[in-house]
Amino acid sequence: MTTSHDRPKDATHFWTVVLPIQTLLLTAYVAPVYGFNALIQPINRIFSPMSGSIVGAILFLGIGLGALLLPQLKKIIPNPKFLLLVSSIFMNVGLALAALACWLDWFWLMIVGLSVLVGFFLSNFYSIVTFYFVSWGQHVGRVGLISGVVGLCFGIWAALYSFFAPLVFSAMSTPVSFLLTIVFIVPTIIGIILLKYPEATNSSTTSQPSTPNLGIKGILGLTSFWLFFVFFLLFLTPGFGFKIIVQAMILEVYHSTQSVASIIAVAFLGSYGISRLIFGFTADKLKIKLIFLIFCGVQCLALLGSGIAIHIFDGPLVIAVLMCITGAMFGAGKSLWTVLLVNMYGPVNYTHAIRAALPAYGLAGFFGPLTLAFAIRSQNVIDSTSIWFFGAGIALLACFCLIWLLRVHDYEAYNNKRRQKIKLW
């Protein structure tokens, strides 16, 4: 932890620009993706009842897999500012193609534009922005804080989009509404212009001589990473299902109005964002492994409770409350997973671990929404959705066990080919 005696010279830039301003600007690009639940119904109306869920699932799969190609893209465009600018431009080209797809009624073009282009370049944008903010967090000793603030901003943009997008789509044509979404490039470009890496790191994390750089191949060869990979996949799947399908689920299960479904979606995303800020403040002072055990345990109980409540209560209130509890734990965990990897592998190797883990992020974004969409489209929607809740609860119970087994990577034991000990950290 950085003290007042050894505070970096450019720490003022962190507290006055990076934390309060750039976190808000550089996260604007996630609005239509994290608020994708608002796009499900408009896409379904043009194509087919399952098309919106399919587009969203492939979009998040593209986000996860795109991270693996980032090193090759960096060789072509080594300047991070320029790479961010190119990525933001291509994301908006994808939105324009989505608008054209709605106008021409070409579902394949919707997949190419919104799922493939937006997904791939959003992955690059996310990876670079995450590295940028974590680098600043390490520089001033507040990784948890900045991760939490970034997570809060993700939730703010998603909640705003979830609330206002249905109003725009109902007032204007779907192609025009997609084109209007391009407006989010404005704050994003401002954030890119303000980009400035910490002086001490000079666009890279500070290496420690005693810590070997494992590279992504070395990370993939560690048992601890694969435990984390399976945990990350199971942990994210239920939350992604809710986040993408929440409005459609409320409409299908409870036959509520669109305004009620939008309010519940905003509440879910609001709890998602606020919890990321709260736990971000505490992550620098508490044991990160203990926090994740809490995330898994509370989510497990909330999901199992949802599986029971859906049979008992006719209205969506109880389910909405349980979903918000799930969203809070899911959002905070999704915000602090980079902190967990920093703790496990140190500042030298966490970026490799992040890239290697993003396919789990993509798979969760694929399976979560798709399986919940199938559940709410079945003939007996109550029973099938309840089964989905129970399955998700069991997955979070498995996550609790996997987190218990995770360990800080012991580089000394690794270098000397000794067996590593499980540490409760």
Buried (B, 14 or more C-beta within 10 A) or exposed (E): EEEEEEBBEBBEBBEEBBBEBBBBBBBBBBBBBBBBBBBBBBBBBBBEBBBBBBBBBBBBBBBBBBBBEBEEBBEEBEEBBEBBBBBBEBBBBBBBBBBBBBBEEBBEBBBBBBBBBBBBBBBBBBBBBBBBBBBBBBBBBBBBBBBBBBBBBBBBBBBBBBBBBBBBBEEEEBBBBBBBBBEBBEBBBBBBEBBBBBEEBEEEBEBEEEBBEBEBEBBBEBEBBBBBBBBBBBBBBBBBBBBBBBBBBBBBBBEBEBEBBBBBBBBBBBBBBBBBBBBBBBBBEEEBBEBBBBBBBBBBBBBBBBBBBBEEEEEBEBBBBBBBBBBBBBBBBBBBBBBBBBBBBBBBBBBBBBBBBBBBBBBBBBBBBBBBBEBBBBEEBEEBBBBBBBBBBBBBBBBBEBBBEBBBBBBEEBEEEEEBEEEEE
